[in-house]
Amino acid sequence: MEAFSAKRSRVIRLPACLNIIGLSRSTVFDISNPKSPRHDPTFPKKVRIGLRAIGWYEDEIFAWTASKRA
């Protein structure tokens, strides 16, 4: 039996995400909303980690931040 080999970074919650990217909570939800005029389709997708809890993969947040600096 073969183990699942796709390695993902850890899932971080909103406060850690905000600390990394330096944006406000409302801005994060605004750029991830497809109906918003400020929507950024390159922003990482949310990961559901509970009934009411969401997070993001840490490596995707760092990659998105690096792409915005370039």
N, C-alpha and C positions, 0 to 999 in steps of 0.2 A: 504494500500500500504506500503510495507516494504522498508526502506531506505537501500542503499548500505552500508554494515557494514565493509568491508575489509578496514582497515586503513593503509595507506602508509605514510611514512615520506615524508618530503618535497623533491622536486627535486632541486639539486644543479648544478650549471654550472661548467665549467672546472676550472676556477681560484680557487673556493672553494674546488673542488675535489683535485687539486694539493696541496693546503694548508694542507689538511687533511692527504694525503698519503705521501707527501714529495718526489714525483717523478716528473720528467720533463714531459712537454707536449708530446714530441716525444716518451717517454717511455710508457706513458698511451696509446697512439694510437698503439704502437708496441705490447704491451701485449694484446690488445683487437683485434688485427688482426689475424684471424685464419691462414693466409698464412705466418706469421712471425715465424722464429725459436724461438723467445722469447715469443710466445703466451702463455697466462695463461688462461685456460678455466674457472678458478674459479673467474676471475675478473668480477665484475657486468656488466650486459648488459646496453648499452646506452638506453636512453629514448628520443624519438623525442618530442620536445616541440614547434616546429615551422617548417617552411619550411627549414630553414638552421640552426636551433638551436637544440642542444642536451644537455642532462644532465644525472645525475645518481641519484638514490634514496639514500639519505644521510645515512639511516640505513644500506643499503647494503654495502656502502663504509666503514663505521665503522666496520661492521662485517668482511669484507675482510681484513682490516688492522689488526684486532684482530687475525684473523686466521694465518696471516703471522708472528705475534709475537710469537705465540705458538710453 
